[in-house]
Amino acid sequence: MTRILIFALIVFAAAIAPTHAYASQPPFDEAQVFEWWDDGIITPEQADEIFSRLEEENYDEACLLAEVYAQEPCAASPKQEKKPRQKKPKVAKDKPTKPERTASIIPHGHITWKGQYDSDGHLKKHRKELQVQFYYFKLRLGSQELLSYQRNGLESHFGQISTIELHSHLPLDTLWGTSFSFPIGKFQVGAALDTSKTFHARLGFKPNRQNELAASFWKFPDANAVALQARSTLGQVSAWYQFGQDRPLVKIQLQSEKRWLSWKTTAYLHGDSIPLGLNLSKGIAENWLWASQTVNLQWPELHDATFSAKARVLSPTASDSVSARFTAAFAAGPKHFRPSFNVTCLEASDNCAATEWKGNVESAWEPFSFKASTRFRHDSRQDDKPPKIEFSASYRTTLAFAKLTVAFPETNPAKGISVQNEIKLDNDFLGCNFVFAFKRTKTKPFQPNYAHLNASLKF
C-alpha cells in the first residue's frame, strides 16, 4: 500500500510537465539471428544470448553481441536523414504559443505472442505480452509487469524495473520495486527501491543533447557499488565498481564516422568475479576481455565501394589464452548489381589454419531483390568441406515482406538442402513475422529445422 501511495505522488507531481514521445525499433529481427546460426557464424548459445536481449528490448546490448559474435555492423539507433532547416515564423509577443500535446487520451497498444519451435516440432520457448498506452501512462503485462509514466524527462515506474527504466548503459538484473527520475535544469535526479531492499540513487548532468555524465550509487543487502557513465559524440564509456573487488567492470563503445573513414570499438573488461546487480551475457561473463574493432573505408564516387577490416578478441577469465578472429570484406557496384567478397581467419592462435571465403552478388529492383552467395571453409588440419551455395529472393513493400532462401550445404542437392522462409505483414491493425526452415541431410529426411512465430494485434 505504501508503494502505491508513493507512486501516486510521483505521478501527481509529473502532471505539470510538458509532453514527450518515446519510441524504439529493433535493429534486426530473429530471422537474421537464425541466418547467422544456420551459416555457422554463431553458436546456438550465442544465438540465445542475442535472442534474450531482443526480448528484453535492450537493443543496444543486442547490437553489441551481433558485432562481436557475428562481426556484423549494427546500430541500435539508426541515424535519421537531416532535413533542411526552415526559418521559424515570427510570433507576436502578445500571443505566446502553447506546446502541442502529443499524448492520446484514447487507450491504444498491442497484444503480442512470440514462440520458437525446435526441429522436433516442440515449443522451445514462448512469451505473451499486453501493452496499453493511455495519456502518459504505459502498462505492460506478460514478459514484463510494469506501469510507467513518462512526460518530458520526468519518469516513474512501478513493477519490474531494469536497464531501460534505470537508464543504465550496463545491463541490470530485474528488480521488483519502484523508481522515479525528474529533471532539475540540466541535472537529472533519480532513485529506485525494490522488495529486497536494494536502493539505487542516480545523478546525471546533461549540458546538451550530445553529452551526458551520470553517477549512481547501489546499496545491496550484501554489498555496495558505484557506477559512472559518460556519453558524447564519440560514444559511451561506463564503469561499475563493487567495494571489495579487485577490478571494476568497464564497458566501452566508441565510434567515429567520416565521409571516407569510419571506425568502431566495443569492449567489456572485468575481473575474475562479476559484481552484484549486473545481468551480463554468458559470453561476456566468461571472458575478462571481450572486444571488437571495425574499420571501414568508403569511396562513394566509385560505385559506393567499401572496404572493411574487423577483429574480435576474447580472453577467458580461467586462463591466459587469447582467442582472436579477423575478417576483411570488400563490396562495390550499384544496387542493381553489387558483388562483395570477404575472407575470415577463424582463429588467429592457430596461425589461421581455418579460413572461410565468401562471395555474394546482390541485385535490387523495386520491389524485388535477389542474392546469390557461396561460402567455402578451408582447414589445413582436415579435409576441406565442399562450398555452401545459397540463393535468395525477396519482395518488399511498405506493408509486406517475403523472402525465400534455398541453400545447398554440400553442393549436391541429393545429400543436403535447406529452405528458409520469412514472411512479414505490418499495418495499423496487425503485425506478423513468420520464420521457418526445413532441412535435409545425409542421415535425416527433409524435415522442419526451426520456426519462429510472432503475431501482434494492434488496437
ZIMO-V344930 format. One record per backbone hydrogen bond with DSSP energy under -1.0 kcal/mol. NH is the residue of the N-H (numbers start at 1). CO is the residue of the C=O. Records with the same first field share a line. If there is no record, write none. Layout:
# ZIMO-V344930
NH: CO ; CO
This chain:
# ZIMO-V344930
5: 1
6: 2
7: 3
8: 4
9: 5
10: 6
11: 7
12: 8
13: 9
14: 10
17: 14
33: 29
34: 30
35: 31
36: 32
37: 33
38: 34
39: 35
40: 37
41: 36
42: 36
47: 43
48: 44
49: 45
50: 46
51: 47
52: 48
53: 49
54: 50
55: 51
56: 52
58: 53
59: 57
62: 58
63: 59
64: 60
65: 61
66: 62
67: 63
68: 64
69: 65
70: 66
72: 66
95: 92
108: 133
110: 131
111: 457
112: 129
113: 455
114: 127
115: 453
116: 125
117: 451
118: 122
121: 118
124: 116
125: 116
127: 114
129: 112
130: 141
131: 110
132: 139
133: 108
134: 137
135: 104
137: 134
138: 148
139: 132
140: 146
141: 130
146: 140
147: 158
148: 138
149: 156
150: 136
151: 154
154: 151
155: 181
156: 149
157: 179
158: 147
159: 177
160: 145
161: 175
166: 162
167: 164
168: 163
173: 277
175: 161
177: 159
178: 193
179: 157
180: 191
181: 155
182: 189
184: 187
187: 184
188: 204
189: 182
190: 202
191: 180
192: 200
193: 178
194: 198
195: 176
197: 194
199: 219
200: 192
201: 217
202: 190
203: 215
204: 188
205: 213
206: 186
212: 231
213: 205
214: 229
215: 203
216: 227
217: 201
218: 225
219: 199
220: 223
225: 218
226: 241
227: 216
228: 239
229: 214
230: 237
231: 212
232: 235
235: 232
236: 253
237: 230
238: 251
239: 228
240: 249
241: 226
243: 224
245: 242
249: 240
250: 269
251: 238
252: 267
253: 236
254: 265
255: 234
256: 263
258: 261
262: 296
263: 256
264: 294
265: 254
266: 292
267: 252
268: 290
269: 250
270: 288
279: 171
285: 281
286: 282
288: 315
289: 315
290: 268
291: 313
292: 266
293: 311
294: 264
295: 309
296: 262
297: 307
298: 260
299: 305
302: 299
303: 301
304: 300
305: 299
306: 331
307: 297
308: 329
309: 295
310: 327
311: 293
312: 325
313: 291
314: 323
315: 289
317: 286
323: 314
325: 312
326: 345
327: 310
328: 343
329: 308
330: 341
331: 306
332: 339
333: 303
338: 362
340: 360
341: 330
342: 358
343: 328
344: 356
345: 326
346: 354
348: 324
351: 348
352: 347
355: 378
356: 344
357: 376
358: 342
359: 374
360: 340
361: 372
362: 338
363: 370
364: 335
365: 368
368: 365
369: 394
370: 363
371: 392
372: 361
373: 390
374: 359
375: 388
376: 357
378: 355
380: 353
382: 379
388: 375
389: 408
390: 373
391: 406
392: 371
393: 404
394: 369
395: 402
396: 367
397: 400
401: 424
402: 395
403: 422
404: 393
405: 420
406: 391
407: 418
408: 389
411: 408
412: 410
415: 412
416: 412
417: 440
418: 407
419: 438
420: 405
421: 436
422: 403
423: 434
424: 401
425: 432
426: 399
427: 430
431: 456
432: 425
433: 454
434: 423
435: 452
436: 421
437: 450
438: 419
439: 447
440: 417
441: 444
447: 439
449: 437
450: 437
451: 117
452: 435
453: 115
454: 433
455: 113
456: 431
457: 111
458: 429
459: 109
